[in-house]
Amino acid sequence: MNALTLQIDRDTSGYAILTLNRPAAMNALSRQLRQELTSALDDLARDESIRVLILTGAGRAFCAGVDLKELGQSGSQALGATGTASNVLEAIGRFKGPIIAAINGPAITGGFELALACDVLLASTSARFADTHARVGVMPGWGLSQKLSRVIGPYRAKELALTGNFLSAELAAEWGLVNRVVQPEQLMPLARQLAADMLTAVPQMLVALKKVMDDGYAVSLADGLAIEGERARAANTAVKPAEVEARRAAIRERGKAQSKG
């Protein structure tokens, strides 16, 4: 029986940590790991007690992408076809709450795509990013060719894609690819803190606000504003004044506490 390649830790406050657990292989996405990750994501999507996820890697890497050794032995079968149980990116999309990527080390090709599929990207100083599709001779199929240019611009994205060169964590932050860069020992505490902060928001807003932002980003600004307006009208009519007042008071107290900190 193969050992599990994914570690799952649930926190009673309402978030879970998924740790890719093939450190000797830089957490390369073997078929087994992809299946375990897909299954875990779907299980957590059905678990109403878990509303935020943190995704990270064991050891020195975040994820080295699809297991090239397995790919070399099995060919395209090792990649998993779209819509199968091993399509990790579709499973990520089925989890409706926020997903925080705690990028502890290199995120390469498929691992880069895995990070880009998350909602908040935190990087340690040990993190590096690379797109090696052009060097391996495999076309990207998990969104890298489309998402990266929308995040950092087409010229920078083409530089990375066509050279296969590494991008440091610091330059990734400068280019707007990651939210923050911290020392390795600060990475998971920061991820946990952001997860805890998200869990203090109105529960349904974690899902609704994430979706309206994602849906709007995928279309023109005019269409995005129309989507926002339509959903605001539908949702805000159900908001009760007493609830708003109570939440306003809580926000005020939280602001005071943060200013003291």
Helices and strands as residue ranges (DSSP letters): E 6-11, E 15-20, G 23-25, H 31-46, E 52-57, H 68-74, G 75-78, H 88-94, E 99-103, E 107-108, H 110-116, E 120-124, E 128-130, H 133-136, H 144-152, H 154-163, E 167-168, H 169-174, E 180-182, H 184-199, H 203-217, H 221-236, H 241-260
